Each structure stands twice: as C-alpha cells, then as structure tokens.
Amino acid sequence: IYNLLQEERQRQRYTLSLMPNMNAMSPFAKYLEGSILTNSFFDRSDETPTGGLHLEAIVRDRAKQLFHSDHAIVRLGNIVAASRVVFQALLAEGDMVLSLNLRKKDHVAGLSYRFENYGIEPGTQEIDWGAVRAQAERVRPRLIIFSPVSFPRTIDYQILYEIAQTVDAYLWVDISQSVGLVASKLIPSPVALADVVTFSTRDSLRGPDGAVVLTKAELASRMEAAVINTGHEALHMNHLAALGVVLREAASDRYRNYAAQVVQNAQVLARTLADHGASVLCGGTDTHLVLASTAAGVDIGTAVKVIGQMGIRVKLDTMPTMDPGLFLHALRLSTSNPTTRGMREEDIAYIGSLLAKPLSTVLTPEQIEATRKEIVALVKDAPLFADEWMGDSEN
C-alpha cells in the first residue's frame, strides 16, 4: 500500500490530468474527511437529537441557500446512489425515460425502465430543440433527463421545461461536472425549473465523494422516502463536515474567481487546439469542458495512447447523436484540475499546442518523449492545490 501511495503521488505531481472527473480536493475538506469525525456514526433510528443530525441540517441549509432550492438531500455517498433514489421516487416499472446521450441508463442496471435517446445533430453538433419536442410528443416519456457531461454549451432551460410540461413529464437535470459554474452563477441554473437537480460533490466542487439531490417542496417527502428505501440511513459526520466546507467555499468570491478562471482556460484550450489543427466539437465551449477530436487521417485511439505516453491523462468518449446509426468520438477535456494547480491562460495555451500534436499528426517515439519532458517541466513545480484557491478558515 505504501508503494501504491508513492506511485500515485508521483503520478499526480509529474503528469497532467485533463479528465473531467478528476480534481484535487479542498485541503480543509480533505482534513475533515480524515479527522476524528470519522469515528462518529449516526442513523435515523437514534431517538434523540444528535450532532450528526445537527450537522446534516447545517449542510442541507448550505446546499439550499447556495442553489436556491426548496429541499436538499446531502447524505448520499455517490451520484449512482443519488440517481437510483430519483428513479425510485419518480417512476414506476416500465416507465419511459427520454435522456440526453442515454445518460443515467447505466445507473439503473436491474431496474425495468425504457430509455429513448436524444442528442446533438451530427451535422451542426447542436441540439435541435424542435426535434427533441417532436420526439417527446411521440414517445411520451414520464421523465426527461438532461445530463450534459458530453455537451459543452449552455442551454435555455425554459425550453426544456416547456417540453416536459407539454408531455406531463418530470424534468431532471444533472449538473455534476459544471456544478461549480452554476454555484458561481457563471452559467444558468436549472433549479427554478427542474423537478430534480443532482450533482456529484467531488469534481467541480472539489469536495468528498458524494452526491446531492435538490428538489421541489412537493417532491421532498417522496425523495426522502426513496433515500431510506434504498438503504441510506447512515450519517457519516466526516463526510458531512467535508461537504459543508466545500459548499461554504463555493459561495465565496475566491471560488467564483476560480470558476471564472476555469472557463477562461477552457476557452483558451478550445481555441488553441483548433488553431493547431485539432478538431473541436460544438464550436467551442461555454463551460469547463472541451470536446476535441483528431484531424482527418489520424486515428483517435492511437492519439489517446500517445497522449498518455506524453504524460497527459484524458478520457475518450463515444457519444450518440440524433442519428441512431452515427456516433461521435471525442476526448472530453476539462480545465478544472489544471486551474486548481494554478495554471492560467498562458499555461493552457502551451498545453493546448502540445496536446494538438498527436491529434493532428502522427508523432515519432522521439517526438513523444520530447513532449513528455516538456509536460514534466511544466507541472513538476505546480502544486496539486494552489494557495490562491485555498478557502477561508471560517467554515
């Protein structure tokens, strides 16, 4: 285990992650998660008020205030658990679900729901909301899901809300990887219009591994019942304390400056990749996310292997489109982690120029090694969590 710890330390220090689901944890939250609070455990069978219930109430209130939500559930351990709670609370066996890129289908293995995909138009790489409306009217879903882990543009949630209203469907928006941008009011929030909003607490929020469910008041009791029915009675005080800290940090001007830098860095990355011959999908980005692919004649699978050899961690994604027979292959790149490490536009432009090489041409082993050394030189002195983004001590 010690050897694995040292290997991971070396990997994180001397490589660069552009993976959307990898970000450094807030140092204070990390301290609390490993603190003496780890020894405390409570559940709802306790007959008297406890510190655990009090702490849960504090964290719940912080989530409600930050996102202007009627109700918040904060005890869930991961986004899969949160997803299963939502499905159980809202749907019956056999109900139809209309989901962007079939998101959440993998979270309900063993449960009997019918899924229908909607996605971007392969030609324009945009969402045709008229086509989505027509599809919803045809399949009559009980639930519409918008979970844009592979869509880097903001949308008008009013349009999606109206589609859901037209077919009498619940609207569920998962904002996991852009939740920090929503909290900072840099991109639109779906909370006022969606019946349910979920998000993981580790990626963009830099918190512990967990998930939050935000819902309207009229659905609160159903959601809470589903939480208990799916076995989530425990209160882990270390987890709740760590989550409470990052929710407070996300309400600060310091965090908003961080989130704004994430977006600026993403826009620089998209422009640099395009300027150096790589393909950038959806015309760019409004968020932390950049979808990049290869130039004509370059195999994307080979490019991903080369990028890994260069010391950059990326994620290859296959995305359905509105054409059932056509899938798009792209790297899902995020600037969250490099921004947490203190990198700004100049650094990101340099990274983009290096990353574009294997996306636009075939590199020799010598070129790959030379690029790896450039990456090491860039990141070796960069902290895993830059001092400028440290939260305040009062949490």
N, C-alpha and C positions, 0 to 999 in steps of 0.2 A: 504493500500500500504506500509506503514511503517513496518507493521508486516511481510509482504512478503519479504521486503528488509532485515530485520533482519534474517528471516529464511534462505534466500539464503546465507547470509554472514556466518551463522553458518554451513550450508551445505558445502560450498566451503572450509571453513577452516578445518573442522573436518572430512571430507571424502576425498577419493582419486579418481580422475577421470582417467580412462584409455580409455576413449571414444575418437575415432579419431577426431571427430568434435567438441571437447571441448578443448580450450586452453585459457590461460589468454591473455588479450590484452596488447600490449605495453603501458606502462604508459603514454608516451608522446602522442601517437596516441589517447589514451583514453581522455586525457586532451583536445586535439584539437577537437575531435568529440563533446565534450560538451562545447566548447568555444563560444566566441561571433560570430564566423564564422557561427554558427547555424542560426543566424538571416539573413544571406545573401542567396539570391536565384537568379539564372540566368537561362535563356534558350536561345536557338539559334535564337529566334525571336529578341533578342537585336540587334540593328542596329550598335552600336558602340562597339569597344573592351572593355571588362570588366575585372575586377580582376578575375572573375570566369573562363573566357576563358583562361586567362594567367595561372592560377593555373592548369587548365586541361592540358595545353600544357606542363607544368613542370612535372606533374605526368606521362603523356604519355611518355615523353622522358626518365624518370627514368625507366619505365617499359621496353621500347625498349632497353635501354642500359644494364639493368640487365640481360635480357634474349636474347639479340642479335636478336631482332625481327624487321621486316620491319615496322610493324604497330601495334598499341595498342589502344584498346578501354577501358577506365577506369571509365566511368560514371555509369556503371550498378550496381543495388542495391543488386543482389544476383545471385547465379550460375544458378538458374532456368531461370531467365531473360536472362542471357548470352546464355544458351542452346537454348532457343526459337529464339534468334537472329540468331544463327548459322544455325538452321534448316531452318528458313525463307530465309536466304541468299543463301543457297546452294541447297535446294531441292524443288521439285515440288510435288504436291499431288500425293500420290500413290507410291512414290519412295521407293526402298528397302534400308534398313539400316542393316548392319552387326555389332553387338555390343557385346563387352565382357560383359557377365552376364546380357545382355539386358539393360545395363546402358543407361540412358537418356530417355528411353521409358516413364517413369513416368513424365518427364518434358514437354511432348508434348501432354498431355491429350486434346482431342478435335481436334487434327490435324491428318490428314489421311496419315500416313506413315506406311509402312510394316516393321516389325522388325524380324530379324533372330538372334538367339543366337550363340555365340561361347564361349568356356570357357576352364577350365583345364580338363585334362584327369583324370577321377576319380581314376584310379589305380596309376598313377605316381604323380598326383597332380601338373603336369607341363602343359604348353601349347605346344601342338604339332603343330608347325607352318606349317608342311606339310599338316596336316588335315585342318587347317584354310585356307590354299591356295586352297585346293581342294573344300572346302565349298564355298569360294568366287567365284571361277570359275563356280560353279554350280548355285548359286543364283544371281550372277551379281549385287552386291549392288552399289548404287550410292554414298554411304557414309560408311566408316568403322570407328568405334569408339573404341578407347582403353581408358578406364577409370578405372584404377586398384585400386579401393577403397577396393577390397577384394583380391588383389594379391600382396604379399609382396616381390616379386622378381623383379629385374631389367630385362629389355629385350633389345635386339638389335633392335633398331627402323629401321635400314636399311631393315631388313626382312619384317617388317610390311609395310614399304614404297614400297618395291618391289611388295608385294601382291596387294596393292592399285593401283599401276601403271599397273599391269597385267590386271586388270579388269576395268581400267579407272574410279576409284572411288576416291572421296576426302578422305583424311585421317585427322581425328580429334582426338587429344589426350587431355584428361582432366587430369591435374596433381594436382588437388585441394589439396589433403591431403599430397602430397610429394613435393609441390612447393618449400618449403624452402630448401629441399635437392638438388633440381635442381638448384636453385639460388646459392647455395653454391658449386656447381659443385662436389657434393659427389655422385650423381648418374647421368646417362646420360640424356641429354636434347633432347626432340623431336623437338625443334623449327626449326632446319635447314631442317627437312624432312617433317614435318606435314604441311598440308594446314592451319590448325587452331589448336591453343592450348588455352585451357581455364583453369582458376583456380579460386577458391574462395579465398578471401583475409583474412579470419579470422583465419582459423585453424593453419596451419603450419606457415604462415606469421605473426600471432599474430596481425592482423590488424582489421579494422572495417568490418562489414558485407557487403560484396560487391563481385564483380567478375571482372575479366579482360579477354579480348579476344585479343589474339595475332594472327596475320595473315600475310600472304604474301602480298606484294605490289599489286599484280594483283587482289587480292580479297578485298582490302581495301574499295573501293567505294561501293561494294555490301554490305559489313558488316555495313558500316556507314548508308547506306540507310535503312537496316533492323533495326538498332537501332532506327531511327526516326519513322519508320513504326510501331514499337511495342510500341511507346509512351514514349521513353526515351529521352525527350528533356531537362529535368531539369539538372542543375548543382548545386549540394549541396556542398558548399565550405567547410563545416566542414568535410564531408566525404572525399572529395578530399585531403584536407590537411592531414588527418589521414593516408590515403593510401600513400600519398607521403612520409611521415615519415617512414612507415614500409618498403617501397621499398628502401629507403636510408639505413635503418638499415640492411636490408638483404644483402646489398653489403659490409658490414663491416667484418673485421676479427673476431670481437666479435660474430657476428651472425654465422659465419662459425664454430667457436668453439662450439657454442650452438648446431648447427645442427649435428656436428660430435658426440657430447655427446648424442644426441637423438638416433643416430644409434647404438652407443656402448651400450647404455642402452637397446635398443630393442634386440640386440643380446644376452645380458646377460639374459633378461627376457625369451627369447625363450629357451635358454639352461637350465635355472633353472626350468622352467615348465616341460620340457622333463625329466630332471634328477629326478623330484619328482613325476613322474607317470602320468602327463597330456599328452594329445596328441597334438603335434604341427604340423600343416599342412604345406605343401610345403617345408618341410625340414628345415625350419628356416626363416630368413629374411635378406634382403639387405637394408631395409628402416626403417621407424619408426614403421611399422605395424607388429604385430604378430597375427597369426590365431591359436587359441587354442580351443581344444575340450576335451571331457571327456574320461576317461578310460572306458573300456568295463564294462557294468553293471551299469553305473552312468547316470542318466537322465540329459540331458543338461539343460532342462527347470528348473528343481529343483535346479541345480547347480547355475544358474543365480540368482534365488531368494535368495539363501543362500549368494552368493557373495554380493548382495545388502544389506542384513542384516549385513554383515561384515563391511560395510562402503566403499565398492569399487564399483564405477559406471562403468559398462561395457555395450557393445552393442552386442546382439546376431544377427547373420546374417544367412540367408539361401541363398546358392549360387548354381546356376545352373551349370551343367557340360556339357561336350560334349555328354554325355548320356542323352537324353531328359527325361528319367524317373528317373534319380538319382540326388538328391540334397545333398549338404554337409551343415552341421550345425556347426557353429563355432563362438567363440567370436572374434570380431575384437578389438584387444587391441593396444593402441598406447602409446609410452613413451614420447610424446611431452609435455603433461601437467606436469607430474612429473619432467621432466627435467627443465621446466620453473620454477618450485618450488624449484629448486636447488638440486634435488636428483641425485646421481651418482651410479656407478655400485654396490657398497655395499648395498645401499638402495634398488635398484631394485632387487637384488638377494634375499633380505629379503622379499620384496613384492611378488616376484615370488613363494617363498616357502609357503607363506600364501595362495596365490591365488590357488596354486596347490591342496590344501587340499580338497575343495569341488569339484574339477574336477576329483579327483582320488578316493574319498571315500565318504561315507555318514557321515555327522557330526551330533553330538548331539546338542541340544539347548545350552548346557553349553559350548561346544567347539566353537560354533558360537559366543557366547558372549565374550569368552576369546579372540578370534581372532579380534573381533571388537575393543576391548580395545587396542590390540597391534597396530592396524591401527591408532587409535586416538593418541596414544603415539608417533607414527612416524610422523604424519602430523600436530599436533596441533601447533608446533612452526615453521613449514615451511611456508615461505611467499608465497603468491599467485603468486608473480613475484620476483624471486631472484635478488638481487642487481648486481650480477656478469654478468647478461644478459642485464642490462639496456643499452639502446642506448646512443650514444653521444648527446650532447646538440645542436650541429650544424646540423640542418636538413633542 
